[in-house]
């Protein structure tokens, strides 16, 4: 099959890159090049920002009713094209089709939240704060905002950003991952079909040059980022240094505590699916199970059974539970970490190294892996594995488990499995993590709340989507007014004004 070409989407149409640099797009299940991505140069960056800036001027003055009509139309477009979007994700990312459809469904939630933007943008009003003086507040768009998004959720994460940004009156530039960029163009075309004016949603394909161009451009007012912690820190520092509002979500090392009184079958099933779903390439994947006391041996044996029953195959296969990793480099990194853990004394309960899927022998597969007796000094614990590896640590008490979680530099998501309300309440109050699940392994908030972690998992003051998203993509303005009668005494003074 002839490799396809993926390029930009600027001012309402597909735009060929002005430079000659490209990168390969792989089908990870086949381990073969499927397409070529055109990478942005400085001319492309200037064009996309200029287009967005021009569009923002009129879009920010478009009525809330008209914006909402387009959001409702976009919601229906996405729902109708779910199969097409999911197929594009699976082809380039590798995740199974059901998982790809699941991320589209979570993106739809954010659009549905944004459809109620009129309620979210209501300001405050205070009558007669002083004699004949009223005071009120409004929220106005930033202008041009950009989203730099990761490979693991190529449509959900953009949809965490762009519906809220657009609903608030901003023009949006999406810089997707180079690994799976095709779905971003499909998303752009659907926005156009839904009636969004040209230039309000744009796609800039590229690598570090594109990222730096957006971070440094004076006409970009805000940057949203999701990715690894080192890059999140870089984006935050560079963006702030160039006067931009920045929210940068980083990496994770999500722990789940299993208490001795927990339903072990429930805990083992949920831990397995949370660890191995999407081949572990989720920032909310569970990578560390903390077994408390007598829970350890029982939990370990049940996890062995679950790991062996996971069906690993090409993500297009209807029976597949898990597909390949996104790149050869990712496969090699995960394999290295497993090998290092075994050499350092961890016990392999399930070993996914060397997995070969019939008919897909060149694919970037690693099978479900469970490592027991992992210490906190091992690379399997200190590194963000981002693969289908669940590590088990053993502690004597809930207090020891909480101390381990709080000592970790990340603070994205965590959970506890227990039948004790007292243990759950102690855990949720004492743990230093942004999102907590009680008998739920992946506590991703629904769209009318907000998503974000603590510590090295978030740089910036605002979480993503929900009410925090509205605050991030708007600025508050407070107006104090009066309408004096002609020739009325002004009450002006050289002193600082007081209210009477």
N, C-alpha and C positions, 0 to 999 in steps of 0.2 A: 504494500500500500504506500502510495506517495506521501511523504511527510507534508503536513499542512503548515501554514504560516499564521502566526498570531501577532497582531499589531495593536496600535492605540485606538482609542475612541475619543475624538475631540470635536466639540461643537456639533454634536448630533450625528456624527458619521464616523465610520472606520477610517483611520488615518495611517498611512504608511510612514514608518520611521524615516527620519531625514539622515540618519547615520547608517553605517554598514555593520555595526556590531550585532551579533545574534548569540543566543544560547539554545541548547537542545532541550526539548521537552520529551520526557520519557513516559512510556507506558510501563509502570513498575511491575505489573504482573508478567509482562513479556520480557522485561529487561532490555527493551529496544527503544530507539529513538522514534517518537511518533510525530513530532513536529519541531518547528523552529520558532523561537520568540525574537521579535525585533526589539532591541534595547534602545531606550531613549538617550538622546544626546542633549546638549544645552539648548539647541534650537527647538526640540520637541518640548522641553520643559517650559521655555518661554511662551510657546504657542498655547499650551494647555492652560497655563496660569492666566494668560491674557484672555482666553476664551471664558474661563470661569469668572474672572473679575468683571468682564462686561455683562455676563449673564446675572451675576449676583446683584448688580445695581437695580435691575428691573424685578428680579425674582423676590428680593427682599421687600419690595413694595406691592407684591401681589397679595390679594386678599387671602385671609386664612381659609375662607370657604373654598376658593379656587384651589389652593394648595391641598386641602383635604380631599377634594374631588379626585385629584390626580393620585393621591395616596391610596384611596379606595380602589381606583382602577388598577394601580400597580399590584395591589394585594391579589386581585383576581387574575392578573396576568401571571404572576408567580405560581399561584395554585394550579392554573391551567397548564403550565409548562414544567411541572415538577419532574416528570419523567425525563424530559430532554436535559434539564439542568443536572439531574442526578447522574445521568449517563456520562456527561462531560466531566463531572467530578470523579467518578469511578475510573474513567479512562486515564486520567492524569495523576490522581492521588493514590488510587488503589483500594480505598475503602469499599465495603460492600454496598450494594445499591440501597438496601434498607437504611443503612447508616447515612448515606448521602441524602436520602429523602428526609431523614430525621433532622438533619441540620437545616434543610430548607424550611421544615415546619417550625423550627425555633426562630428562624429569620422572619417568618410570617408573623410571629407573635410581636416582634418589634414594629413591623409595619402597622399592625392593628393598634398597638399603643400610640404610634405616631398619628393615626387617623383621629385621635382625640386631642390633637395639639391645641385646639382652641381652649380647652379647659386648662392645659398645662401652661399656656402663655397668658392667662389672666393675671393682670397686675393687681396692686392694692390701691385703695382710695380712702383718703381721710378728709372728711368735710370739716371746714371751719377750724383748722388747726390753730389759727389765730384770727383776729377780726377780719372778716372778708377774704381770708386766704385758705385755699384748699391745696392738698398735696396728694400726688399719686405717682405710682411707679409703673414702668413698662419694661418689657424685655425685647431687645432688638438683636438681629443676627450679627455674628462676627464678620461675615463677608465671604471669603474664600477659605475653605477648610479641606484638609487632606486626610485620607486614611491609608495607613501602611499596614497591610494585613498578611497573616501567615499562611503557609501551605496547608495546615491541618484542617482548617475550616474555610475553604475558599469562597463560600457564599454566605455562611452564617455570620462570620465576623464582619464582613462588609455590611451586612444587613443589620448588625448591631449599631453601626455608625450612620450610614447614609440616610435611612428614613427619618431619623430624628434631626439630623443636620439639615436636610432638605425641608422638612416640615417647619423648622424654625426660620427658614428664609435664606439659608446659605447656599452657595454653589459648592459642589463636592468633587474632589479629585481622588480617585482610587488608584493606589499603587499596589497591585496584588503581588503575590509570590511568583517568582519565575518558574516554580515547579509545576503549578497547575493554573495557568492564566486564562484558559479558554472560557471558563464559566463567567469571568468578569465581562467579557464582550457580550455574552448572552444577556447578562443582567442589564448592561447599558442599553441594548436594543429594546428590552422590555420597558425600561423607563421612558424611552422615546415613544414607543407604541402607546404607553399609558397617557401620553400628552404632556410630559415634562418638556419645558422649553429647551432648545439647544443650548449647550454649555453649562447647564445646571448640574449634570452628572457627566463626568469624564473619566476615562481610564488611561493612565500613563504606565506603560510596561517598562520594566527596567530593573537595574541592580543598584549598587551603592551610589552611582552617579545620579540616578533619579531621586533616591532618598535624600542625598545631600542637597540636590537642587531644590527640592521642596522645603527642606529645613532652612535653607539660606535665603530663599526668595522673599523679598520684602512685601510682596502682595499676597502671600499666604499667611492667614491670620491664626490658624489653629491646626494642630497635628494630633491625630489619634493613632496609636500604635498598639499592636499585639504581637509578641514574639518572645525571644529569649531575653533573660535578664541583662546580659552584657550589652545587647543592642538597645534594649529599652532604656538603659541608663544613658547610652550615647545619644539616643534620639531626644530624651528629655533635656540633657545638658546642652546639646547643640540647638535645639528648638528654643529653649529659654534664653540662651545667649543671643539669639537673633530676634528676641522680643515676641515670641509666639506663645500662645496658650497651648499647653501640652498635657495629654494624658497618655501614659505609656505603661501598658500592662506587660509584665515580664514572665519569667518562668515559674516553675512549681515543683514541689516534691510533696505530693499530697499523702498524708498519713490517715489510716483508719484504725481506730482502736477496737479490739474485740474483747469484751469482758467475758468472764467465765459463765455468767448467767444469760448470755445472749443465745438466741436461736441459731445454732451453729450451721444448720443447713441453709437458713436464710443468709447468714453472714458470708458463708463460703460461696454461694451462688452469686451474690451481689459483688463481692470482691473480685471474683473471676471475670465477670462481665465488665466491671469498671476498669480492670487492669488490661484486659485483652481486646476489648472493643476498639475498633479503628486501629488495631495493631499497637495500642498504647500511645498513639500519636495524638494525645489530647492534653491540653494544659490542665484539665480537671480529671485526668486518669488517676486511678489509685495506684501508686507505685510502692507504698510501704504499708504492710499490715503489722500492727503492734498487738501481739497476743499477750494478754494479761493472765498470769498464773496458769491455772489448769486448762485454759482455752487453747494453748499452743499445740499440743500433740493432736488433739481432735481436729483442729482447724487445718493443720498441715496435711493430714491424710485426706480430708475432704477436698482441699485445693488440688491435690494430686489428681484426684478423679476428675474434677471439673476441667483441669488443664488438658488432660488426655482426650476429653470428649469434644473439644473445640474443633470445628471443621475449618481448616485453613485452605483457601482456594482463591482463584481469580475472583475478584469482587463482583463480576457479572454473573457468577453462578448462583442460582436461586438457593442452594443449600449452604452457601458459605457463611460462616460466622465471622471470619476475619480474613483480610486480604494481606498483601505485601506491605513492606515499608516503602517509603516514597523514593528512596535513592539507594544506589549501591553503597555509598558512603555511610548512610544510616544503618544499613545491614551490617557493615563491617564494624561500626562503632558499638552496636548492641552486642554483637558476638564477642568483641574484645572485653566488654564489661563483664559478661557472663564468665568468660574464661578467667579473668582476674579475680573475680569473687570466689570461684572454685579453688583457685590456687591459694587464696588467702584463708581458706578454711570454711567457707560457706558450704552448706549441704544442698546438692541439687535434687530437688523433689521432682521437677519436670524440666527437661532440657530441650530447648527448641533450636539449638544450633544444627546447621547442616540439613535443615528441612528441604526436601525437594518435592514440588507439586507436579504430578504427572502432566506432561504437555506444557508446563510452564517452568522448565528446569533453569532457565536464565533469569527468572523472576527474583525480586529482592525480598525473599521470604525469610522470616525467623518465626519459629513456632512458639506457642505459649511456654513460658519458663517461670518456674517458681524456685526461689533460693531461700533456704532456711538458715537460721543462726547467723544472720548478717550483722556485722558490727558497724558502728557509725563511722569508723575510719576507713572502710572499704569504698572503692570507687563506685560500687553499685549503690551505695547510700549517698555519697557526696555529690555524684553527678546526676543531672537530669537526664535519665536514660532515654525517654521518649520512644519507647519500644515495648513489646509485649512481655515485660518482665515484672513480676511481682516479688518483692523481697519481704521476708518475715523477720521481725525482731521479737525478742522475748523479754518481758519485764515482769516485775512482781506485783506492781500496784498501778492504779489509775494515776496517782500522783507522779509516778516515775514516767508513765506514758505521756502525760501532759508536759512534763519537764523536757522530754526528748523532742516533742513537737515545737515547743517554744524556743529551744536552742537552735533549731534549724533556721537558716537565713531566709527561707521562703515562708510565705504565709498566705497561700492562695485558697486552697480548700482542704477540709478535713471532715472526719465523721467518727461516729461511735456506734457500735452495735451493742445494745444492752436492753434488759427488761427492767432496769432500775431507773425510775424517774429522778432519784437523787443523784445518781452517777451522771446521768445525762445533763442535769442542770449544772452540776459542778463543772463538767467538761465544757459546756457551751459558754460559761461565764469566765473560765480561767484560761482557755486556750487563746493564743495570740494569732488568730487566723481570720481572714475576712469573710469566708463562707463556710458554714458548719452544717453538717447533716446528722440527724438523729435517726438511726436505722435506715439511712439513705446514703449511698456511697458517693454520689456525684451531685452535690448540692448546688446546681446551677439555678439561680433565681429566675423567676418568670419575668417577662419584659417590663412589667410596671413596677418592679423593684430595680436594682442596679447590680451589675456584675463587677467585682473587683476584690483583690486581695490586700494583704498588708505586707509590710517589710519589703524585701527585695522582689516582691511580686507586683508592686505598683509604684510608679513614679508620677507624682502629680497629686492634685487635691481631689479630683473627681473620678468616680467609678464610671463604667461605660453603660450606655442605654438607660432607659427609665428616667426618673426625675433628675438624676445626676447628669445624664446626657443632655437634657434640656438646659440645665445650668451651664454645662460646658460650652454648648454651641450658641449661647446668647450672652449678652451683656445687659445688666440692669441699668436703667436710667430713671432718676427720680426728678419729678417736676413739681415746683412750688409756684402757684399762680394766684393772681387776683385780678379783678376787672373793676378798677375804680371808676366812679362817675367823673365826667369832665370837671376839671378845676377843683377836684377834691384834694384836701391836704394829703401829701404823699406819705408823710411819716418817715421820710428818709433820714438817716443819721450817719455820722462819721464813725460811730461805734459799731462793733459787731452786731448784726441784727438779732433782736430778741423777739420772742413771740408773745403777744398780748391779746 
